[in-house]
Amino acid sequence: MDWTKSVVLVTGGTGSFGKKMVNLMLKEYHPTKIIVFSRDELKQHEMRVAGYDHPSLRYFIGDIRDKERLSRAFEGVDIVVHAAALKQVPACEYNPMEAIKTNILGSSNVVDAALDGGVQKVIALSTDKAVNPVNLYGATKLAAEKLLIQSNAYAGGKKTRISCVRYGNVVGSRGSVVPVFLKQRETGKVTITDERMTRFWISLEHGVRFVIACAERMHGGEVFVPKIPSMHVTDLAKAIAPQAAIEVVGIRPGEKLHEVLISEDEARTTIDLGDRYAVLPAEPFWFVQEYKKHPTLNDGFRYASNTNDEWLTIDQIREIIAPIEAGSSNGGAG
């Protein structure tokens, strides 16, 4: 796959992931053109002013709910990275139909526009909250995953192929608890919802590079899951605010104690690719010869944040959040 001969479009391109994706594409991969597709003109302006300005970069205002606008934007595009979503759990709970319109119907529009426009690859971002969901955000992302993967059947003889990536919390992204703890640190007290809570964690750069690597490897129909470490939320609080008191405020509606990236039922159709897993479609007509040589998972395997083999220490957490702290002290992490 030659990125230098590709036109890349990122939905939700002004978000934390989108900005990092554009940054890496411009610095290292040099696509023919990279298009930022998002609905907020102010964020696009701020992104351009912040230095995201390049002859190969285009800004395209539009909403993934608007299929006609997507179809226009996808003209001549080779690869779509679908990152646009409503992802704040409380906001999705309070505005359920809005979450459904963006996360599910918007993803359906992305599929249709990609198929109609001759896009070669669509790779969409999902979340650990899509596995055994307990909140609406997770439920919409589960539905979006199913829709995207099954839409490979619509392609028929067309060249469009669609896959997903699914990973855990992104350190320091919008909605991450890290900025909250940094702010609370100034008061001498940080709040956590439950002392037993664990989470998968991945850095923003690792997440973007994972998506790029999966876009290069995908055949269509896979849900790629990276092998990433877990962390106790209490350790995160201690790493950020070692002198602060910890107050337990109780688990919130729609929140889990632990997250799962691969369920026991999914494990039956999952293969181990070394640095990642790939959940494959159960349908036999999606069989890919390359995957036959890779080991399957043991019966009953479950990839959960509380039973993970890899854990971050407090010192490792401090290393990860150091750039975020530096950005925060300079007036914002971007």
C-alpha positions in Angstrom: 0.0 0.0 0.0 1.5 3.3 -1.1 0.3 6.2 1.0 2.1 8.7 -1.3 -0.3 7.8 -4.1 -3.4 7.8 -1.9 -6.1 10.4 -1.1 -7.0 10.1 2.6 -10.1 11.5 4.3 -10.6 11.6 8.1 -14.1 12.0 9.4 -14.0 13.9 12.7 -10.7 15.2 11.6 -10.6 18.1 14.1 -10.8 15.8 17.1 -7.8 14.5 19.2 -7.4 11.5 17.0 -8.0 13.3 13.8 -5.4 16.0 14.5 -2.8 13.4 15.4 -3.6 11.4 12.3 -3.2 14.4 10.1 0.0 15.3 11.8 1.6 11.9 11.2 0.3 11.7 7.7 1.9 15.0 6.8 5.2 14.3 8.5 5.8 10.6 7.6 3.4 9.3 5.0 2.9 12.2 2.6 -0.4 11.3 0.9 -1.3 12.9 -2.3 -4.1 14.7 -0.4 -5.5 14.5 3.1 -9.0 15.8 3.8 -10.3 16.9 7.2 -14.0 16.3 7.3 -15.8 17.8 10.3 -18.8 19.9 11.1 -17.2 22.7 13.2 -15.8 25.6 11.2 -14.2 27.1 14.3 -12.2 24.0 15.1 -11.1 23.8 11.5 -10.0 27.4 11.6 -8.2 26.8 14.9 -6.5 23.7 13.5 -5.2 25.7 10.5 -4.0 28.5 12.7 -2.2 26.0 14.9 0.0 25.0 12.0 -2.0 22.3 10.3 -1.6 24.0 6.9 0.0 22.2 4.0 -0.5 22.2 0.2 -1.8 18.6 0.4 -4.3 19.4 3.2 -7.9 20.2 2.6 -10.7 21.2 5.0 -14.2 20.1 4.3 -17.1 21.2 6.4 -19.9 18.6 6.7 -21.7 16.2 9.0 -21.7 12.4 8.6 -25.5 12.6 9.1 -25.6 14.3 5.7 -25.2 11.6 3.1 -25.1 13.9 0.1 -22.3 16.0 1.6 -20.4 12.8 2.4 -20.8 11.6 -1.2 -19.4 14.9 -2.4 -16.5 14.7 0.0 -15.6 11.1 -0.9 -15.1 11.8 -4.6 -11.6 10.7 -5.6 -10.9 9.4 -2.1 -8.9 6.1 -1.7 -8.9 5.6 2.1 -11.4 6.8 4.7 -10.5 6.8 8.4 -13.9 7.1 10.2 -13.3 8.7 13.6 -16.4 11.0 13.8 -18.7 10.1 16.7 -20.5 11.3 19.8 -18.6 9.7 22.5 -19.3 11.4 25.9 -21.2 8.8 27.9 -23.4 11.2 29.9 -24.2 13.3 26.8 -25.2 10.1 24.8 -27.4 9.0 27.7 -29.1 12.3 27.9 -29.4 12.7 24.1 -30.0 9.1 22.9 -31.4 9.9 19.5 -28.6 12.2 18.7 -26.0 9.5 19.5 -28.0 7.0 17.3 -28.1 9.5 14.4 -24.4 10.2 14.5 -22.8 6.9 15.6 -25.1 4.5 13.8 -26.9 6.3 11.0 -23.8 8.4 10.3 -21.7 5.3 9.9 -24.3 3.9 7.5 -23.9 7.0 5.5 -20.2 6.6 5.5 -20.6 3.0 4.1 -23.0 4.1 1.4 -20.9 7.0 0.3 -17.8 4.8 0.3 -19.5 2.1 -1.8 -21.0 4.6 -4.2 -17.8 6.7 -4.5 -15.4 3.8 -5.1 -13.4 4.3 -1.9 -10.9 1.4 -1.6 -10.6 1.1 2.2 -12.7 2.3 5.2 -11.3 1.8 8.6 -13.5 2.9 11.5 -12.7 3.5 15.2 -14.6 1.6 17.8 -14.2 1.2 21.6 -14.0 -1.3 24.3 -17.4 0.0 25.5 -18.9 -1.8 22.4 -18.2 -5.2 24.1 -21.1 -6.2 26.3 -22.3 -2.5 26.4 -24.0 -1.1 29.5 -24.5 2.4 28.2 -26.0 3.9 25.0 -22.6 5.1 23.7 -21.3 1.5 23.8 -24.5 0.2 22.3 -24.3 2.6 19.4 -20.7 1.7 18.7 -21.6 -2.0 18.8 -24.3 -1.4 16.3 -21.9 0.6 14.2 -19.3 -2.1 14.3 -21.8 -4.7 13.1 -23.1 -2.4 10.4 -19.6 -1.6 9.1 -18.4 -5.2 9.1 -21.5 -6.7 7.5 -21.5 -4.0 4.9 -18.6 -5.8 3.2 -21.3 -8.1 1.8 -22.8 -5.1 0.0 -19.6 -4.5 -1.9 -20.1 -7.4 -4.2 -17.7 -6.9 -7.1 -16.7 -3.4 -6.0 -13.3 -2.7 -4.5 -14.5 -1.2 -1.3 -13.4 -3.0 1.9 -14.4 -2.1 5.4 -12.7 -2.9 8.8 -12.7 -1.6 12.4 -10.2 -1.1 15.1 -11.3 -1.4 18.8 -9.2 -0.2 21.6 -9.4 1.3 25.1 -9.2 4.7 26.7 -6.8 7.2 25.0 -4.6 8.9 27.4 -5.2 12.7 27.4 -7.9 12.7 24.7 -11.0 14.8 25.0 -13.2 13.1 27.7 -10.2 11.4 29.3 -10.0 11.5 33.1 -6.4 12.8 32.9 -7.2 16.5 32.3 -9.9 16.1 35.1 -7.3 14.8 37.6 -4.8 17.5 36.6 -7.4 20.2 37.3 -8.5 18.5 40.6 -4.9 18.3 41.7 -4.9 22.0 42.3 -7.6 21.6 44.9 -5.7 18.9 46.8 -8.4 16.3 46.2 -9.2 13.9 43.3 -12.4 12.0 42.8 -12.7 8.4 41.6 -15.9 6.4 41.2 -14.6 3.1 42.6 -11.3 2.0 44.0 -11.5 -1.4 42.1 -11.8 0.2 38.7 -9.4 -0.8 35.9 -9.0 0.4 32.3 -7.1 -0.4 29.2 -4.9 2.5 28.2 -3.3 3.5 24.9 -1.4 6.7 24.0 -2.8 8.9 21.2 0.2 8.3 19.0 0.0 4.5 19.5 -3.7 4.6 18.6 -3.1 6.5 15.4 -0.1 4.3 14.4 -2.2 1.2 15.1 -5.0 2.4 12.8 -2.5 3.2 10.0 -0.9 -0.3 10.4 -4.3 -2.0 10.3 -5.3 0.0 7.2 -2.3 -1.4 5.5 -3.0 -5.0 6.6 -6.8 -5.2 6.4 -8.6 -7.4 3.9 -12.1 -6.3 5.0 -14.3 -7.7 7.8 -11.7 -7.7 10.6 -12.1 -5.9 14.0 -8.5 -5.3 15.0 -7.7 -5.2 18.7 -4.2 -4.1 20.0 -2.4 -5.8 22.8 -2.2 -2.9 25.3 -1.6 -2.6 29.1 -4.1 -2.1 31.9 -4.0 0.4 34.7 -5.7 0.8 38.1 -7.5 4.1 38.2 -6.2 4.6 41.7 -2.7 4.3 40.4 -3.5 7.0 37.8 -4.7 9.3 40.5 -1.5 8.7 42.6 0.7 9.3 39.5 -0.9 12.6 38.8 -1.6 13.9 42.3 0.5 11.9 44.8 -0.1 14.5 47.5 -3.8 14.7 47.0 -6.6 13.0 48.9 -8.7 10.5 47.0 -12.4 10.7 47.4 -14.6 7.8 46.2 -17.8 9.2 44.8 -19.6 6.0 43.6 -19.9 4.5 40.2 -21.9 6.5 37.6 -24.8 5.3 35.5 -23.5 3.5 32.4 -20.0 2.9 33.9 -18.3 -0.5 34.3 -15.7 -1.5 36.9 -13.7 -3.2 34.2 -13.6 -3.0 30.4 -13.5 -5.9 27.9 -11.9 -5.8 24.4 -12.7 -9.3 23.3 -15.6 -11.3 24.8 -15.6 -15.1 25.3 -18.0 -15.5 22.4 -16.0 -13.4 20.0 -12.8 -15.3 21.0 -14.0 -18.3 19.0 -13.5 -16.4 15.7 -10.4 -14.4 16.9 -6.8 -15.0 15.8 -3.6 -13.9 17.4 -1.5 -11.7 15.1 1.4 -11.2 17.5 1.1 -7.6 18.4 -2.7 -7.6 18.0 -5.8 -9.7 17.7 -8.2 -9.8 14.8 -11.9 -10.7 15.4 -12.9 -12.3 12.1 -16.4 -12.6 10.6 -18.0 -16.0 11.4 -19.3 -16.3 7.8 -17.1 -18.8 5.8 -17.2 -16.8 2.6 -15.0 -14.1 4.3 -12.2 -16.6 4.8 -8.8 -15.1 4.2 -6.0 -17.5 3.3 -3.3 -15.4 5.1 -5.1 -15.8 8.4 -5.1 -19.6 8.3 -1.5 -19.7 9.5 -2.2 -17.7 12.7 -3.1 -19.3 16.0 -6.7 -19.1 17.3 -7.4 -18.3 21.0 -8.1 -20.8 23.8 -11.6 -21.7 24.5 -13.1 -19.3 27.1 -10.5 -16.6 26.4 -11.6 -13.1 27.5 -9.5 -10.0 27.0 -10.5 -7.8 30.0 -8.7 -4.9 31.7 -8.8 -6.7 35.1 -7.3 -10.0 33.9 -4.7 -8.6 31.6 -1.2 -9.9 31.6 0.4 -6.4 31.2 0.0 -3.6 33.8 1.3 -0.1 34.0 3.2 0.9 37.2 2.8 4.3 38.7 6.2 5.3 37.3 5.3 4.2 33.8 2.0 6.1 34.1 4.0 9.2 35.1 6.1 8.9 31.9 3.0 8.6 29.7 1.2 11.6 31.2 4.3 13.8 31.3 3.7 15.4 27.9 0.1 16.0 28.7 1.1 17.7 32.0 3.6 19.9 30.1 0.9 20.8 27.6 -1.5 21.6 30.4 0.9 23.9 32.1 1.5 25.7 28.9 -2.1 26.5 28.5 -3.6 23.4 26.9 -2.7 20.1 25.4 -3.9 21.0 21.9 
